[in-house]
Amino acid sequence: MFEGEYLHGKRWNGIGYDINGIREFKIKNGKGNIKEYYSNGNLRFEGKYLKGERNGKGKEYYETGELEFEGEYLIGERNGKGK
């Protein structure tokens, strides 16, 4: 599932997942705030994207809904320890 910005009818903020949580596509220049969800409806990630990668502040969650990581991302990777 996807919640974020659209441009010309297409998801614009980065990576799109199918209902099973499998990555379907990545938009190379996606940017902005996005939310990604697991197939059970629980939040998977919320944060910022730049050029299709997690970049800036964000939070990752386990499938159960518990917080896994909160911190900074740099070019798609966790940058530092976070919380």
C-alpha positions in Angstrom: 0.0 0.0 0.0 1.1 3.5 -0.6 0.4 6.9 0.8 2.3 9.9 -0.6 2.5 12.2 -3.6 1.5 11.4 -7.1 2.6 13.0 -10.4 0.7 12.3 -13.6 -1.2 9.4 -12.0 2.0 7.6 -10.8 3.5 7.2 -7.4 6.3 9.8 -7.1 7.9 9.3 -3.7 10.1 6.3 -4.1 9.3 2.6 -3.8 6.0 0.9 -4.3 5.1 -2.5 -2.8 2.4 -5.0 -3.7 -0.1 -6.3 -1.2 2.4 -8.9 0.1 5.0 -6.2 0.9 7.2 -7.2 -2.1 8.9 -4.3 -3.8 7.3 -3.7 -7.2 9.1 -0.7 -8.5 11.3 2.2 -7.6 10.9 5.7 -9.1 14.4 7.0 -9.7 13.8 10.7 -8.8 11.1 10.2 -6.2 11.1 12.6 -3.3 9.0 13.9 -0.4 7.3 12.4 2.7 6.0 8.9 2.4 4.4 6.1 4.3 4.8 2.4 3.4 2.6 -0.3 4.8 2.8 -4.1 5.4 0.1 -6.2 3.8 -1.6 -6.5 7.2 -2.2 -2.7 7.1 0.5 -1.9 9.8 2.9 1.0 9.1 6.2 -0.2 7.7 8.1 3.1 7.2 7.3 6.8 7.5 9.8 9.5 6.6 11.5 11.3 3.8 12.7 10.2 0.4 15.2 11.8 -2.0 15.9 10.5 -5.5 13.9 7.3 -4.7 15.9 6.5 -1.5 15.2 6.9 2.2 17.0 10.1 3.1 16.6 12.3 6.2 14.5 11.5 9.3 12.4 8.4 9.3 11.0 5.6 11.3 10.8 1.8 10.5 8.4 -0.5 12.2 8.2 -4.3 12.7 5.2 -6.0 11.1 3.7 -6.2 14.6 3.6 -2.4 14.6 6.4 -1.9 17.2 9.1 0.7 16.4 12.2 -0.9 15.0 14.3 2.2 14.2 14.0 5.9 14.5 16.7 8.2 13.1 18.4 9.5 10.0 18.8 7.8 6.7 21.4 8.6 4.1 21.0 7.3 0.5 18.7 4.5 1.6 20.7 3.3 4.6 20.4 3.9 8.3 22.9 6.6 9.2 24.0 6.1 12.8 22.4 4.1 15.7 19.1 5.9 15.9 16.6 4.8 18.6 
